[in-house]
């Protein structure tokens, strides 16, 4: 590791390219976090939106199934109570 740690290496001005690949010397620093999802430099915006929409669809289906199960349970409970009430009358 010490082979390349010379004075020239330590004092060299290292430049880093912006994520977009375009340098903007006159604008100063750019805030990567405030970019819109359409300008995502990594191309993950579409994947994230697709994932979120799929999760939303799954949650909606689970809610519908839960409501149906609840309604079935309440109907069954009401029928059982009716049968029990009829048995007590006899």
C-alpha positions as CSV (number, residue, x, y, z in Angstrom):
1,X,0.0,0.0,0.0
2,X,2.9,2.3,0.7
3,X,4.2,1.9,-2.9
4,X,1.9,4.4,-4.4
5,X,1.5,6.8,-1.4
6,X,4.0,9.4,-2.6
7,X,3.9,13.1,-2.1
8,X,2.7,13.6,-5.7
9,X,-0.2,11.2,-5.1
10,X,-1.2,12.7,-1.8
11,X,-1.1,16.3,-3.1
12,X,-2.8,15.6,-6.4
13,X,-6.1,17.3,-7.1
14,X,-8.6,14.5,-7.6
15,X,-11.7,15.4,-9.5
16,X,-14.9,13.5,-9.3
17,X,-17.4,13.5,-12.1
18,X,-21.0,14.3,-11.2
19,X,-23.5,11.4,-11.5
20,X,-25.2,12.9,-14.5
21,X,-21.9,12.9,-16.4
22,X,-22.2,16.6,-17.2
23,X,-20.1,19.1,-15.3
24,X,-21.7,22.4,-14.2
25,X,-18.8,24.6,-13.0
26,X,-20.9,27.7,-12.9
27,X,-23.8,26.3,-10.8
28,X,-21.7,25.0,-7.9
29,X,-22.8,22.0,-6.0
30,X,-25.9,20.2,-7.2
31,X,-28.2,18.5,-4.7
32,X,-28.7,14.9,-5.9
33,X,-31.6,14.3,-3.4
34,X,-33.8,17.0,-4.8
35,X,-33.9,15.6,-8.4
36,X,-37.2,14.4,-9.7
37,X,-37.7,10.7,-10.2
38,X,-37.6,11.2,-14.0
39,X,-34.0,12.3,-13.8
40,X,-32.9,9.4,-11.6
41,X,-29.3,8.8,-12.7
42,X,-29.5,5.1,-11.8
43,X,-32.7,4.4,-13.6
44,X,-34.4,3.0,-10.5
45,X,-37.5,5.3,-10.6
46,X,-39.5,3.0,-12.9
47,X,-38.6,-0.1,-10.8
48,X,-39.6,1.7,-7.6
49,X,-42.9,2.9,-9.0
50,X,-43.7,-0.6,-10.4
51,X,-42.8,-2.2,-7.0
52,X,-45.0,0.4,-5.1
53,X,-47.9,-0.1,-7.4
54,X,-47.7,-3.9,-7.2
55,X,-47.6,-3.7,-3.4
56,X,-50.6,-1.4,-3.4
57,X,-52.5,-3.9,-5.6
58,X,-51.6,-6.7,-3.2
59,X,-52.7,-4.7,-0.2
60,X,-56.0,-3.9,-1.8
61,X,-56.6,-7.6,-2.6
62,X,-55.7,-8.6,1.0
63,X,-58.2,-6.0,2.3
64,X,-61.0,-7.3,0.1
65,X,-60.3,-10.9,1.2
66,X,-60.3,-9.8,4.9
67,X,-63.7,-8.0,4.4
68,X,-65.1,-11.1,2.7
69,X,-63.9,-13.3,5.5
70,X,-65.3,-11.0,8.1
71,X,-68.7,-10.9,6.4
72,X,-68.8,-14.7,6.1
73,X,-67.9,-15.0,9.8
74,X,-70.6,-12.6,10.9
75,X,-73.2,-14.4,8.7
76,X,-72.2,-17.8,10.1
77,X,-72.3,-16.4,13.7
78,X,-75.7,-15.0,13.1
79,X,-77.0,-18.3,11.7
80,X,-75.5,-20.2,14.7
81,X,-77.2,-17.8,17.1
82,X,-80.5,-18.3,15.3
83,X,-80.2,-22.0,15.5
84,X,-79.3,-21.8,19.2
85,X,-82.3,-19.5,19.9
86,X,-84.7,-21.9,18.0
87,X,-83.4,-24.9,20.1
88,X,-84.0,-23.0,23.3
89,X,-87.6,-22.3,22.3
90,X,-88.4,-26.0,21.9
